[in-house]
Amino acid sequence: MKKNVSHERRKKNKRDFEIKELLLITVLWIAAALLFVFIKINDIPQHFIHQSYSLQSWVSSERLYLIVFLLSGLISIPMGLTHLYVYPGMRKSKFEHTLALRLISVMLVILFLSTVFYSFFYEGSLHSFNFSLLLTIAVYAIVVESFITVAVLLKRSVGKKYFTDFFKGTYMTPREEERVFLFLDMIDSTPLVQQLGSYRFSRLMQDCFADLSDVVLQYDGSIYQFIGDEAVITWKVKKGFAPSDCIDLYFTYMQLLADRSEHYMLLYNVQPKFRAAINSGMVSIALVGDVKREAAYFGDTLNICSRLQKTGKDRNADMIISESFFFKLKHYEIYDFSAADGLLLKGIPNISRAYILEKRNFFF
């Protein structure tokens, strides 16, 4: 029963993300379309609007705004779905192929709008049709699509949790938060670099982290950093946060890599595996940098997690968690952990115990 509930919640997290991204694209398209109409007709008297654009008599300026609102909302849906499901699958395609698809998409939108405009709102013949206006709309639509692409890429680059914080200036002044951090690093990455070469290894990491991103989305985490063959994932401890999600994320990710073993063996002749370290505690978060900005975390919580990661590597453990995080788990008996005492973490003298995941078949 718990597994089914968790699965439904993961699906909901991903669905919520997709809905919010689609809503963002919809709002941007509608706002851009209304701005275009405002620029074109705001300072033109009503009777001149009909003469200038050969509109039918029933199309007032107020109705024109409503029409544009509805049409832009309609076209934003397929454009948004393209951003969600088509473009991400083309991340390895050549630039000119992606550009061509984007231009074709915009041209189809312009063709659709022109057909609707000519059929329902235009008063005149095809011979007198205002093709210069059509060209203006086409150029404007390309600019809007480019802007939306940048906005979506920026949102994904900084992370879904940080996108609005950048614009609100949430972390311009440092603030403290309680957070959980999960450090993931690839097992035996050094031999893999030598085996594959730097280029093929970088492609391998692209594939691994693309799979990871989907899993992080399901468990409502945020990717803080990618560092070489390592990834740092974080959760804010707040109402509704389930500490077990941090562990389940690791298990789900390992299962996904195992399910895609044929893909990895075919392209790289390797089966990638990762080890994990988890810690929780208070950190300070602040927006740092000028030319390049990012939200950065400071505090012993990250230092301890980094040291635990090295300890896990030394002890050949799949996962190692701190004592503070262990006691956050309400049902830790369902996980096969054993206490590891006598730890000597460099620079962290007051931490002597952690918990190590015993070797077992943890795939779902």
CORGI-V366836 format. One record per residue. N is the residue number from 0. RES is the residue in one small letter. PSI is psi in whole degrees, 0 to 359 (NA if undefined). Layout:
((N:RES:PSI) (N:RES:PSI))
This chain:
((0:m:314) (1:k:321) (2:k:319) (3:n:319) (4:v:316) (5:s:319) (6:h:317) (7:e:321) (8:r:321) (9:r:318) (10:k:321) (11:k:319) (12:n:315) (13:k:319) (14:r:319) (15:d:319) (16:f:314) (17:e:321) (18:i:317) (19:k:321) (20:e:320) (21:l:321) (22:l:319) (23:l:313) (24:i:320) (25:t:313) (26:v:318) (27:l:318) (28:w:315) (29:i:315) (30:a:318) (31:a:320) (32:a:316) (33:l:324) (34:l:320) (35:f:314) (36:v:319) (37:f:315) (38:i:323) (39:k:324) (40:i:355) (41:n:321) (42:d:17) (43:i:127) (44:p:155) (45:q:313) (46:h:333) (47:f:334) (48:i:316) (49:h:320) (50:q:318) (51:s:322) (52:y:10) (53:s:49) (54:l:153) (55:q:155) (56:s:333) (57:w:350) (58:v:93) (59:s:171) (60:s:321) (61:e:316) (62:r:329) (63:l:318) (64:y:318) (65:l:318) (66:i:314) (67:v:322) (68:f:312) (69:l:316) (70:l:317) (71:s:324) (72:g:324) (73:l:314) (74:i:339) (75:s:336) (76:i:305) (77:p:326) (78:m:320) (79:g:319) (80:l:327) (81:t:317) (82:h:325) (83:l:319) (84:y:339) (85:v:304) (86:y:320) (87:p:328) (88:g:351) (89:m:18) (90:r:339) (91:k:0) (92:s:160) (93:k:151) (94:f:318) (95:e:331) (96:h:315) (97:t:317) (98:l:317) (99:a:318) (100:l:319) (101:r:317) (102:l:320) (103:i:319) (104:s:316) (105:v:319) (106:m:323) (107:l:322) (108:v:315) (109:i:319) (110:l:318) (111:f:312) (112:l:320) (113:s:319) (114:t:315) (115:v:316) (116:f:313) (117:y:324) (118:s:327) (119:f:335) (120:f:343) (121:y:136) (122:e:96) (123:g:182) (124:s:170) (125:l:330) (126:h:325) (127:s:9) (128:f:139) (129:n:88) (130:f:338) (131:s:324) (132:l:320) (133:l:319) (134:l:319) (135:t:316) (136:i:320) (137:a:314) (138:v:317) (139:y:318) (140:a:322) (141:i:318) (142:v:317) (143:v:315) (144:e:322) (145:s:317) (146:f:316) (147:i:321) (148:t:316) (149:v:318) (150:a:317) (151:v:317) (152:l:321) (153:l:317) (154:k:319) (155:r:331) (156:s:316) (157:v:345) (158:g:144) (159:k:332) (160:k:337) (161:y:348) (162:f:306) (163:t:330) (164:d:327) (165:f:317) (166:f:330) (167:k:348) (168:g:32) (169:t:320) (170:y:23) (171:m:323) (172:t:127) (173:p:144) (174:r:156) (175:e:141) (176:e:151) (177:e:126) (178:r:158) (179:v:137) (180:f:135) (181:l:117) (182:f:126) (183:l:133) (184:d:146) (185:m:138) (186:i:134) (187:d:43) (188:s:326) (189:t:311) (190:p:327) (191:l:321) (192:v:318) (193:q:325) (194:q:317) (195:l:335) (196:g:158) (197:s:324) (198:y:308) (199:r:327) (200:f:321) (201:s:324) (202:r:323) (203:l:316) (204:m:326) (205:q:314) (206:d:315) (207:c:316) (208:f:336) (209:a:318) (210:d:321) (211:l:319) (212:s:321) (213:d:321) (214:v:318) (215:v:321) (216:l:318) (217:q:325) (218:y:15) (219:d:34) (220:g:178) (221:s:134) (222:i:116) (223:y:311) (224:q:151) (225:f:125) (226:i:97) (227:g:242) (228:d:17) (229:e:152) (230:a:141) (231:v:122) (232:i:143) (233:t:154) (234:w:141) (235:k:130) (236:v:110) (237:k:181) (238:k:130) (239:g:350) (240:f:133) (241:a:109) (242:p:328) (243:s:340) (244:d:326) (245:c:320) (246:i:317) (247:d:327) (248:l:315) (249:y:313) (250:f:317) (251:t:319) (252:y:317) (253:m:322) (254:q:319) (255:l:316) (256:l:322) (257:a:319) (258:d:331) (259:r:23) (260:s:325) (261:e:319) (262:h:312) (263:y:323) (264:m:323) (265:l:317) (266:l:325) (267:y:351) (268:n:35) (269:v:156) (270:q:101) (271:p:140) (272:k:151) (273:f:152) (274:r:161) (275:a:150) (276:a:137) (277:i:137) (278:n:157) (279:s:155) (280:g:183) (281:m:138) (282:v:159) (283:s:139) (284:i:135) (285:a:151) (286:l:119) (287:v:156) (288:g:165) (289:d:293) (290:v:320) (291:k:127) (292:r:147) (293:e:158) (294:a:124) (295:a:145) (296:y:144) (297:f:143) (298:g:168) (299:d:340) (300:t:315) (301:l:321) (302:n:317) (303:i:317) (304:c:320) (305:s:318) (306:r:322) (307:l:323) (308:q:316) (309:k:321) (310:t:318) (311:g:322) (312:k:316) (313:d:327) (314:r:8) (315:n:43) (316:a:141) (317:d:321) (318:m:140) (319:i:134) (320:i:151) (321:s:162) (322:e:322) (323:s:321) (324:f:325) (325:f:319) (326:f:354) (327:k:339) (328:l:118) (329:k:333) (330:h:52) (331:y:345) (332:e:343) (333:i:351) (334:y:147) (335:d:77) (336:f:149) (337:s:146) (338:a:139) (339:a:110) (340:d:169) (341:g:30) (342:l:143) (343:l:90) (344:l:123) (345:k:123) (346:g:0) (347:i:83) (348:p:340) (349:n:11) (350:i:116) (351:s:356) (352:r:143) (353:a:181) (354:y:132) (355:i:135) (356:l:125) (357:e:150) (358:k:125) (359:r:170) (360:n:97) (361:f:3) (362:f:145) (363:f:NA))
